[in-house]
């Protein structure tokens, strides 16, 4: 059921609004003695999930006994990142998710179901895996705050993805990412219903009863007329209804329809969020449906220092590169290391332009040889920042001093851009 919902494309919810809505909902839910919070990590800093988690600590006090950031395959958060995102919550409450070792399997989605939703493209079964803390922690409530926003793997981020992927295991994450990639990113992004979400919903319907009750606290974030980030909506509930309502608003707030394909797009990757192409390739995912054939995407990436957040995945990206769907699928068939890491294979598909447009990376901490070695073009960061100064650009269309037309995006994680012919 939905406990609370408020939002529109013009709504602006303050911190007090968020706090009051959350507290009134928790009053309805009733007293709890041992609560587990599962917020996203620093890569969703702008979600306001950190602030909401702090409100949970204010409400429950000592009864909020564990906080498990939904890392998925991401690098564990540092102490400074935890303080930046979550404020004054005691550090001992935070637990690290280990996607290779700390998981239990609640059940398996059957292969015939996967075959059906994937339109016959894949036929493996899928394990509904979660961190063992969810099962063995003795909690009487799980609260999962986060942001609904278009997403490359699952159409719209969050909801039960925070559980089954954010706290999921090696096999489950690999197979879910691969399912999305093989089915087709451009058929999934911005769509609340798709094969990957169907698989997670099956897991929720059949296996989530093995867990404590889960309450989802979902935000929709947009920009006001001054490009300031604001909360456009808040949806709180214990099932898919709040997710679908939030997704409707997110499509209005976070989706920008482009009339004509864009010839040149410049994307800036905030140093506090993006330190790898694993995350930074959102610049590719979210703009690909707006880019013209033979167009150019320039990625300003001052903090990017690696390809994969995970060392094993980093090595696979360096070895195989972003070479397109056909080449990657062939490499999966012929190479055991890639076959055993389907999340990496999916990422390689997602990060390729399929030779339709050009991708130029301008990294702060990777060499020309490293960037070109994975299939991207390279531009010196200082040269690129001098020409495309983020402080002098506004989101959307810009005409440069030399007359060049560009489309600028200050944070690709907050939206989705496409032409009508690509998104219908």
N, C-alpha and C positions, 0 to 999 in steps of 0.2 A: 504494500500500500504506500501511497504518498502521504507523508506527514506534513510536508511544507513545500510549497512552490510559489515562487515569485520571480517575474522577469519579463523583459521585453527588450526590443532593440534600442529603446531610449532610456531604460531603467538605469539608475546608478545606486547601487547598494553600498552603504558605508560599512565601516568596521563594526559600528554599533548595531547596524541592521543584521549583519552576519551573526554576531554574538547573540543577540536577542532571539533570532530565529532558531539558532542551534540550541540555546538553553531551554526555550519553550518546548522544542521537540524532545529533548532529553527528559524533561519533566513528564511528558506523555509516555515515554518509553518505560519510565520507572527506575527505581534504584538498582544499581548494579555494584557488585563487590570487587570484580576483577575484569577490567576492560583492556582490550588490545586495540591500539590504533595502527592503521596501515595507510599512511600517507604516501604520495610519490616522493622521489628524491629531488635533489637540487636541480635536475634537468627540467623540473616543472615548478621552478621557483615562483613564477608569476601566477600560478594557479590559485594562490591564497590558501593552499592547503596547510602551509606552515603556520599561518595565523590561526586557522581553524583548529589545528592540532593543539596550539597553545591555549585556545579557548577550552578544549577538552580537558586539558590539565587544570585550568582554573575551575572547571565545573566539578571534576571528579576527585582532584587532589590525589591522595595516596591510592585511590581505587583505580586510577589509570596506571597500570603496573608494567606495561610493555608498549614500546613503539617500534614497529618494524617497517622502516622505509621500503617501499616496493621497488627494489633495485632491478629485478630481472637479471640481465647480464651486465648491468652497469657497475662501475667501480664503487666500492663502499664510500660513503660520505666521510669527509674529514671532520675533525672537531670544529674547525672554523666554519665549515659549510653548515653543520648542524646548528650552530649558534646563529648564523646568518638567517637561516630559513625558519627555525623553530623558536628562537628567542631564549628565554631563561629556563627552559625545561631542564631538569637535572640530566646530565649525560648518562647516568647509569640506567635510565629507562630505555635507551636506544639499543636495539639489537641489529646485527648485520645479517642479511640474507645471503646464504651461500647456495647458489643455484645448482651446484654439482653434488653437494653432500648433505644438505639439511632439509630434504624434502621427503614427503610421503605421497603415495598414490591413493587417491580416494576411490577411483574406479576408472574404467576405460570406455571412451566413446567408440562404438563398434565401427569396423571398417566399412560396412555397407552404408552407414550413415555418412561417413566421409566421402565415399564414392558418389552418393546421391547429391550432397550439397556442392561438391566440386565439379559436378557435371561430368563425372567419369575420369577426371584428370589424375586423381590420386585414390588409393584404396587402402592406406594403412589405418590402423586404429590409433586413438589419441589418448594419452594418459592425463587425467585430471589431477595434477600435482600441486601441492601447496607446501609451504614451509611447515615443518613438524610442530612449530610453536602454535599454529592455529589449531592443531588437533590435540596436542599433549599439554598445552599451557594452562588448562583449567579455567579459561576465561568464560564469563557468562555473557559477554557482548564483544563483537568486533565492530569497529567504526572505521570506514574507509573514506576519507575526504580526498577530493581531487577535482580535476577540470575536464569537462567535456569539450573536445576540440577535434577537428578533422585529423585523421591519423592514417599513415601509409599501410600499416599491417592489418588493422582491424576496422577501418572506415571511420569510426569515431572513438577516440581514446576513452579510457577509464571504465567505470562500472566493474563488471566481473573480470575484466582484463587485469585490474589492480591485484586481484586475488590469484587467478590461475596463471598469469604471466609475470606479474610483479613479484609474486612470492613463489613462482613456479620452478620447475626443474628442467634439467638438461634436455630430456626427450620431449617434454611438452612444449617448451619454448622453441626448440628446433623445428618441430613438426608444424606448429601453428604459424610460424613465420614463413615456412616453406609453402604451406597451403595458400597463404595470401599472395606470395610471389608468383607461384605457378598459375593461380587463378587470374591474376592480373591486377597490379596496383591501381591502374587507372579505372578499373571496374569496381574498386572497393572504396577508395578515398572519398570521404564525405558522406558515405552511405551507412546508416545505422544498422541496416540488415545486409548481411553478406555471409559467405561460407565460414569465415573465421569466427564471427560473432555467433553464428548458429551453433558451432561446436562448443563454444564457451557457455552458451545458453543451455545446451543439452546437459553439460556438466552441472550447471546450477540446478536444473530441474531434477536431476537424478542423484547427485552426490553431495550437494551442499548441506543436506540434513545431517551429515556427519560432523559438521562444524557448529560452533556457537552461532546464534543469530547475528546477521550482518546488517549494519545500517550504513547506507551510502549517503555521503554529503557532497553534492556535485555543484560546482560553479561553472558559469559561462563568463568568459572574460573578453572584453572588447576594448576598442579605443574611442575616446570622445573626440570632439571636433579639434581639440588641441593635441591629438595623438597620445594623450595620457591613458594608461591602462585603467579600466574601471570594471567593476563587477556588474554585469548585465542581468545575471540570473542566479538563483540559488534553488536547488531541488534536493529534497531529503526524503528518502524512502528505503524500503527493505526489499524491493524487487525491481523488475525491469521497467516498470511504469515511469519512475523518476528519470531513468536513463533516456527513454524515448522522448519524454517531454523536454529534457535538457538538450537533446540532439536536435530537435526542431528549432530551438532558439539558436543553438550554435551555428546551424547552417545559415541563418539570417545574419548573425553577428560576425562570424569568422570566415564566411565564404564571399569571395569577390569575383563576380562574373566579368570577364574581359571581352570587350566587343571585337577587337581584332587581335590576332596572335602577336605576342611581343617579340621584337627582334633582339633586344638586349635587356637583360635583367641583372641588377646588382643586388646581392643579398649580404647583409652584415650578420656575423655570428658573434653574439655577446660573449666576451671572454669568461664571464662567470658561469655560463651554461655549456658552452661548446668547446671541448678540448680534443675531440676526435672526429674523424669523418663518420664513424658509426652514428654519432648524434648530429654532426654538422650537415650530413647529407639530406637533412630535412630541407635544406635550400634547394635540392634537386627534386625531392618528392613533391613538395607543395607547389612548385612552380611549373612542373613539366607539362601540365595540361594547358598552360597559358603561353608557353614558348613556341615561337614560330619554327617551322622547319628551317634548318641552317642558322637558327638564331644562336645567341651566346648567353650563357649564364656565368657571371663572375661572382665568386664567393670570397668575400673578405673574412679571413679566419685568423685573427691575431693570436688566439690561444691554442689553435689546433697543433698538437704535438705527436699524435699517433693516429692510426687508422681504427683499430678496435679497442674498445674499453677492456676487453678480455685479451690476455696475452696470446692465447691460442688462436683466437679469431683474428687478432692483428697479424699474426704470421700467415694465416690463410689469405687475408686480403692482399698482403704483399706478394704472395706466391701466385695467385690467380688473377687479381685485378678486376676492375669493373668492365667486363668485356661483352656484356649483353646476355639476354636470356638463352639463346641457342648455345652459345659457347659455354655458359655456366652449367646448363643442364648436361651437356656433353662431359664437362669436367666432373660433375657429380657421378655420372655413370662410370667414368674411367679411373677415379681417384678415391681411395678409401677414406683419406683424411677429410675430404670435402663431403663425402657421402655421410660420414659420421658427425658432421656439424652443419646441419641443414639451415640453421639460423644464419650462419655465415654465407651459405650459398644464396639464401633469400636476400640478404643484404647486398650481395654483389649484383643481383638482378635489379634490385631497387635503385642502386646507385649508378646504373648505366643509363645513358641517353638513348641506347639502342642505335647509336650513330645518327640520330635524327637532329640533334642540336649539339653545340659544343659546350663543354664544361671547363672553366678555367678556375683553378684553386689558387688562392693567395694566402698561404699558411704562415703563421708566425714562427713555427719550429720544425717544419719539415723541408727537406731540400728539394731542389728542382728534380733531381734524379728519382727521389722517392715518389713525388707526385706523378711524374711522367711514367714511372714504373707500374703504376696501377691503372693507367689509362686516361688520366686527366691531363689537361694543359696546365702550364705553370706561369704565374706572374709574380714578380717580386712584390711583397706586401707593401713596403714603403712607397713604391712607385704607384701601386694601385690605390692606396689610401690618399696619396697626394692628388690623384686624378679624381677619385670618387670619395670625397671626404664625408663620412657619415654625419658629421656635425653640420654640414652645409646642405644636406639633402633632406627632402621630405618624403614620407611614404607615398608611393604612387609615381606618377609621371614627373620627370624632371628634364629640363633642357640645359645641357652643360654649356659652359662659356664658349666652347668651340662649335656649338650648334648641335652636338650629338644628343639624341633622344634616348633616355634610359628609363626603366621602371625600377624604382628602389623599394626594397623591403628591409625594414630594420630588425625584424625577428620572424623567421619563417615558421617557428613553432606555434605561432598564434593564429594561423590562418590557412586558407587554401585558395589558390587562384586558378581559374580555368576559363576557356572560351566555351560558348554555348555548344559548339560542335563536339567538344570533348566531354562535357558534363550535361547529360540530359536524362 
